[in-house]
């Protein structure tokens, strides 16, 4: 990831892609099972569907509990905003109209397998990162950059774990 000088209000994004030697249906079965994600993430500790939901559908909600050495422990409620089985799954964190983050998986059949990407956007709604920026506004660009690099590293690991499971 290269330095962009982005500020939180810029709604910075990042995307990581991988190719998986498995059909989109197999990859989708892993991506759409969000309760598997804590096994593939450093930060995410647990996930559970809310309101009787048993899987992704637009409007479904889930709570995620996370932990980070510098940020502590927290939980967020996410709202599924896009669900196209075998193709895409996206959710907005906290307020779907002004989320603290948006996350999206995209799947595309390619070369007899699947190209899987994970994309995320910070903001525009406030998050735990906003608190750090409030305390050190002169370091906002560095805070955003460091957090995006952490997300890039974690997303790469998550995609690697999905690839491993899908191919074996």
N, C-alpha and C positions, 0 to 999 in steps of 0.2 A: 504494500500500500504506500502510495506516495503522498507527501504532504500537500494538502490543498488549502490550508488556512481557513477551513470551514468553521463557521460558528453554528451553535445549536439552532438558531433561527433559520439557518439555511436549509434545514431538514436534510442533513447529509445522509448519503446512502452508501451501501457497499454490496457487492455481489460476488459470490464464489461459485464456480461450476466444477463438475466432475462428470466423467463418463463412466457408466456402470454396465458391466456385461450381464445384464438381466433385462427382461421386458418391463415396460412401464407399469404393467399391472402388479408385478412383484415389488417394484420400487414404491409404488403407491401404497401398497399394503403396509409398508414400513413408515413412510412419511405421514400417512393419515392416522397412524396409531400413536397419538401424541403421548400416551402414557409410557411409551418406550423411550422417549427423548431424554429423561433424566439419566438413563444408562449411557447416553452418548454425549453428555454435556458436563463440563466442569462446574458451571454455575447453577444450572437448573437442578434442583433437588427432588422435586415431586410435581406431578400434574394430576388434576382430577377434573372430570367433567362436572358441570353444575346443572341444576334444573332437570335432572333425569336424562340428560343427553348421554348417548353411548358412543358417539362418533361425530365426525365433523359434518356440519351443514350450516349454511348461512344463517346467522342469528344464534347459533349455539355458543355457549360460554364455557370457559374453563378457568380454573385458578392454578397458577404456577407459583411455586415457592423456590426462591433462589438464594444463593450465598456467594459472597465475594469478599476476599480478605480485606480490601480497602473500603468497601461499601457496606459491609455487614450482611444482615439477612432481611429479606422482604418478600412480600407476596403481591401478585398482581392478578387482576381478572382480565382475561382476553376475550374478544368477541370475534368469531369467525365472520369474515367479511367477503370471502370468496372461496367457493368449493366447487371445483370442476373435476370430479373423480378421474384419476389417471392423468390429469394435466396440471392442476394448480390448487394450492391451498394457502390462504392468507388469513391473518388475524391482526386486529388492532388491539393494542395494550391499553387498558383502562377505559378511556372515553372513546368510543368508536368515531365520534365526530371531531375530536381533537386528541388523537392518541399520543401517548408518550413514545410509542414506537409502532412500526408496522413491520411484520415479518411475512415472507412469502416463499414457498417452494414452487418451482416450476419443473415439469417433466416434459421431455420431448423425445419421441422415438428417434434414434439415430444409429446408423451403422450396426443394426442388429441388436442394439442395446438401448440405453436410456441416457440422455444428457439430463442431469439433475442440477438445478441451481437453487441456491438459497440467497435471498435478497433481504435486506433490512434497511429501514429508514429511522433515524432519530427524530423525535418530535412530530408535530409542533407542540404538543402538550408537554407540560412539565413532567420531569422524572427525577429519580435520585441523582442523576447527573446534574440536573438544574441546581440542586443544593450545593454541589461542589463548585459550580460556576458562580453561584451567589457569594460564596465565601472568598473566591479568588477570581474576580471578573477579569483581571489583567492576564490570566492564564487560560481563558476560555478556549482559544484555538488549540492549545496544547492538550487540554483536558479532553476535548472532542476527539482530537487525533489519536491520543492514547487509547481512549475507549473504543474507537473504531478499529484500531489494530487488535485490541483484545477480542472484539467480536469477529474479526477476520480469522484470527487463530482458532477461536472456538468453533466457528462455522466450518472451517476446513476440517477440524477434527470430527465434527458431527457428520459431515458428508463422507468422510473416510469410514466412519463406523457404519453408516447406512450402506455404503458400497460393499464393505466386508460382509455384512449380513445378507445383502441381496445376492451376492455372488456365491455364497457358500451355504 
